[in-house]
Amino acid sequence: MKKKCVTNCQQPFFSVESQNICVYLSSRVISLDNIETYCATEVYGAEPFTGRLTDDGLKDFRKALMDYIAIPNRVLIGMQRGVDSMQRPTDFFKFSNDEGSVKENEYGLWASDPEYYDCGVVSYSKDFKVIPVKCDDKAMYMCEKKEEPCRDSYVRYIDYYGKCLVVVPDKENYMYAGIQCDNGKGHLFPYKSSDDTRSVASAIYSSVTIDGGIYAGLQKKSTGEWVYENGVKETSDSRWDSDDDREKDCAVYRFQRDGTLALFSMDCDMQHRVLCVGEFSTKL
């Protein structure tokens, strides 16, 4: 039987053309035990997609996903201009969580001159440099949780290259963002140097848009092998992020620093975004 040619997919699905499938990204995280019921009821009788994407399919999926999601371009971080004993502004910026300070002209991540501003937002369109802003300006914000484990019942903290972070989609000014982070057992993330850029970039790409990762249908067996739910083994090391230890039992797709997708290991007992699949023929 000849395979259908899918070039356009009915909303809310989008096309992975090289694999001739239409996929739907779940609107929320779900328990993996409920994936079949979710797909069948949420998106018109669709089925879970838990197979291996081809190399071209992974590229197509990444491209479609980048067109589909909205990446936040202004994210508040934990740094604010200090004041002296007379409450006059100084040329030092203090990092949140009492993690020190830096002289204004020695901070290497500015995207522009901060002379007239007292706070900063990270911008992915500026290669994750920091745009100076007024502290009353509202933006999404990045919280960090210091205490182990990197999990919380109410806030979806994820380990992004050793930093336990979440980007909160609500827009607040600096003061209220700090209060909200504190309420979520964290603090505004002190973005100190380019050593943290990889963590910041992955969080901005992945936190709001895909809640830290999309379940790839891939699980680790007792033998240590990684096998998709349809029985196909994952044997390509290049699919994985080079720093992932693969110690956990499920794999998700997550964005790396350069915006590419890679596999990362996460706990299967966590809730994850999932993919559902449906096929639609195109009228030629």
CORJO-V517171 format. One record per residue. N is the residue number from 1. RES is the residue in three letters. D_LAST is the distance of its C-alpha to the last C-alpha in Angstrom with 2 decimals. Layout:
n=[N	N]
res=[RES	RES]
d_last=[D_LAST	D_LAST]
This chain:
n=[1	2	3	4	5	6	7	8	9	10	11	12	13	14	15	16	17	18	19	20	21	22	23	24	25	26	27	28	29	30	31	32	33	34	35	36	37	38	39	40	41	42	43	44	45	46	47	48	49	50	51	52	53	54	55	56	57	58	59	60	61	62	63	64	65	66	67	68	69	70	71	72	73	74	75	76	77	78	79	80	81	82	83	84	85	86	87	88	89	90	91	92	93	94	95	96	97	98	99	100	101	102	103	104	105	106	107	108	109	110	111	112	113	114	115	116	117	118	119	120	121	122	123	124	125	126	127	128	129	130	131	132	133	134	135	136	137	138	139	140	141	142	143	144	145	146	147	148	149	150	151	152	153	154	155	156	157	158	159	160	161	162	163	164	165	166	167	168	169	170	171	172	173	174	175	176	177	178	179	180	181	182	183	184	185	186	187	188	189	190	191	192	193	194	195	196	197	198	199	200	201	202	203	204	205	206	207	208	209	210	211	212	213	214	215	216	217	218	219	220	221	222	223	224	225	226	227	228	229	230	231	232	233	234	235	236	237	238	239	240	241	242	243	244	245	246	247	248	249	250	251	252	253	254	255	256	257	258	259	260	261	262	263	264	265	266	267	268	269	270	271	272	273	274	275	276	277	278	279	280	281	282	283	284]
res=[MET	LYS	LYS	LYS	CYS	VAL	THR	ASN	CYS	GLN	GLN	PRO	PHE	PHE	SER	VAL	GLU	SER	GLN	ASN	ILE	CYS	VAL	TYR	LEU	SER	SER	ARG	VAL	ILE	SER	LEU	ASP	ASN	ILE	GLU	THR	TYR	CYS	ALA	THR	GLU	VAL	TYR	GLY	ALA	GLU	PRO	PHE	THR	GLY	ARG	LEU	THR	ASP	ASP	GLY	LEU	LYS	ASP	PHE	ARG	LYS	ALA	LEU	MET	ASP	TYR	ILE	ALA	ILE	PRO	ASN	ARG	VAL	LEU	ILE	GLY	MET	GLN	ARG	GLY	VAL	ASP	SER	MET	GLN	ARG	PRO	THR	ASP	PHE	PHE	LYS	PHE	SER	ASN	ASP	GLU	GLY	SER	VAL	LYS	GLU	ASN	GLU	TYR	GLY	LEU	TRP	ALA	SER	ASP	PRO	GLU	TYR	TYR	ASP	CYS	GLY	VAL	VAL	SER	TYR	SER	LYS	ASP	PHE	LYS	VAL	ILE	PRO	VAL	LYS	CYS	ASP	ASP	LYS	ALA	MET	TYR	MET	CYS	GLU	LYS	LYS	GLU	GLU	PRO	CYS	ARG	ASP	SER	TYR	VAL	ARG	TYR	ILE	ASP	TYR	TYR	GLY	LYS	CYS	LEU	VAL	VAL	VAL	PRO	ASP	LYS	GLU	ASN	TYR	MET	TYR	ALA	GLY	ILE	GLN	CYS	ASP	ASN	GLY	LYS	GLY	HIS	LEU	PHE	PRO	TYR	LYS	SER	SER	ASP	ASP	THR	ARG	SER	VAL	ALA	SER	ALA	ILE	TYR	SER	SER	VAL	THR	ILE	ASP	GLY	GLY	ILE	TYR	ALA	GLY	LEU	GLN	LYS	LYS	SER	THR	GLY	GLU	TRP	VAL	TYR	GLU	ASN	GLY	VAL	LYS	GLU	THR	SER	ASP	SER	ARG	TRP	ASP	SER	ASP	ASP	ASP	ARG	GLU	LYS	ASP	CYS	ALA	VAL	TYR	ARG	PHE	GLN	ARG	ASP	GLY	THR	LEU	ALA	LEU	PHE	SER	MET	ASP	CYS	ASP	MET	GLN	HIS	ARG	VAL	LEU	CYS	VAL	GLY	GLU	PHE	SER	THR	LYS	LEU]
d_last=[18.69	15.59	14.77	11.66	9.69	10.38	9.80	10.67	13.42	14.98	18.39	20.92	19.12	18.13	16.28	18.22	15.54	17.83	18.69	15.32	17.00	17.19	20.84	23.10	26.41	29.18	30.75	34.20	36.16	36.76	38.99	37.32	38.84	36.62	33.24	31.88	33.08	31.82	28.20	28.24	29.76	28.67	24.91	23.79	24.85	23.64	25.71	27.69	26.31	29.47	28.41	28.70	26.17	25.85	27.19	23.77	22.77	25.89	25.13	21.61	23.23	25.97	23.77	21.72	25.05	26.71	24.07	24.45	28.24	30.92	33.74	37.10	38.50	42.05	43.93	47.68	49.93	53.58	55.62	57.75	60.34	63.86	66.83	70.53	73.44	73.36	69.65	68.83	65.61	66.14	64.20	63.33	60.24	60.89	58.40	57.92	59.56	62.67	61.01	62.87	62.22	61.27	62.58	60.11	60.09	59.93	56.70	54.16	50.95	51.22	48.31	50.70	54.36	55.38	58.59	58.01	56.06	57.14	54.06	50.80	47.11	44.97	41.89	39.05	38.09	41.66	41.33	43.05	46.09	48.04	47.90	51.23	51.05	53.50	54.34	53.58	49.95	47.56	44.89	43.49	46.04	46.57	49.12	50.80	52.56	55.50	56.75	55.42	53.26	50.19	49.03	49.78	49.25	47.94	46.68	43.98	45.88	44.31	46.02	44.40	46.30	49.58	49.30	48.80	46.61	44.40	42.76	43.38	40.71	43.33	44.70	48.49	51.16	53.14	55.89	53.79	51.31	54.35	55.56	52.24	52.14	55.71	54.81	52.18	54.84	53.88	54.36	52.36	51.42	53.83	51.62	54.43	53.06	50.18	51.08	49.27	46.14	44.17	44.95	44.23	40.88	39.65	40.87	39.21	35.84	36.09	38.52	36.95	33.30	33.41	37.02	38.13	35.50	32.52	33.45	32.02	32.72	35.50	39.14	42.37	44.13	47.90	47.81	46.48	43.10	39.93	37.47	34.11	34.01	31.96	34.85	33.59	36.35	36.06	38.16	37.02	39.64	37.43	35.18	38.22	39.92	42.89	45.41	44.26	46.93	44.65	47.52	45.59	43.63	40.03	37.63	35.45	33.15	34.92	34.83	37.43	39.33	36.74	33.79	32.54	32.12	34.68	36.08	39.22	41.37	42.15	43.90	41.98	44.10	42.73	39.82	36.66	33.20	30.75	27.08	25.10	21.85	19.00	15.61	12.50	9.20	6.09	3.77	0.00]
